Amino acid sequence: MKNLRRFAGSGCPAAYVLMALAAAGMLVSFSLSGSPDRLASFVWAVGLNTAEGFQRPWTLVTYPLLGMEPVGTLFIIMGLYFFAIPIERAWGTVRFVGFTFASTVFTGVLASAACSLFGNPKVIGSMALLTGYCVVAWAVRNPRARVLLYFAIPVGARWIGWAVAVITVMAYSYSAPIQAPFYALPFAGVWAYASGRLRVPERARRAAKEGDYEGISWEKRRQAEDERRRLKELFERSWGSDDDEPGSASK
């Protein structure tokens, strides 16, 4: 139970869950790889066949669970670790989960629509697209940051974001370039949302009081709450000791 509370209080539980699901998908695919029929059934049940996306709408959500080969999964987990975690800590878990869900469904709908209009059906799976969205969102929020490519070559974050977006769009529309705009639209949406140009209506928040750490990290909010609790306990002890002093008036 203590480990569960520590995990929930890490500030990025959803990112860790995504990494675990990517690893689990790879292990399931690996365990079924010796039986082509079982592997095909798993791909059919979870992956998004763009020719049948609207007939099997659950696959618009489940396709990231389809595992990749071990090397691809390793890069996905590394991408989620380095880019999804800071995004979740900056936005909060609820907003991050909404972002991942909306981008996943939006991509699935556009991919299915592209297939309906232009043909060229394909099966989409894994968290590669979702990882790419996290990289672009991080790059938009941190355009001046530097990333050491191959641990030696410094590259600006904005160029990392552009490279990931362009390479991903080309990879998913390689055999049908006319579909490229459908795969580019989600990246444009991520850019607009991460830069603040696209705002999603949110529930009205409690009016901020003086001293609240609104919009600051979870750790600072927790420290603020601990400080408030200590001050409250100190005040209550001081009030009680004053009442017990000799000569204090009783009401």
Buried (B, 14 or more C-beta within 10 A) or exposed (E): EEEEEEEEEBBBBBBBBBBEBBBEBBEBBBEBEEEEEEBEEBBEEBBBBBBBBBEBEEBBBBBBBBBBEEEBBBEBBEBBBBBBBBBBBBBBBEBBBBBBEBBBEBBBBBBBBBBEEEEEBBBBBBBBBBBBBBBBBBBBBBEEBEBEEEEEEEBBBBEBBBBBBEEBBEEBBEEBEEBBEBBBBBBEBBBEBBEEEEEEEEEEEEEEEEEEBEEEEBEEBEEBEEEEEEEEEEEEEEEEEEEEEEEEEEE
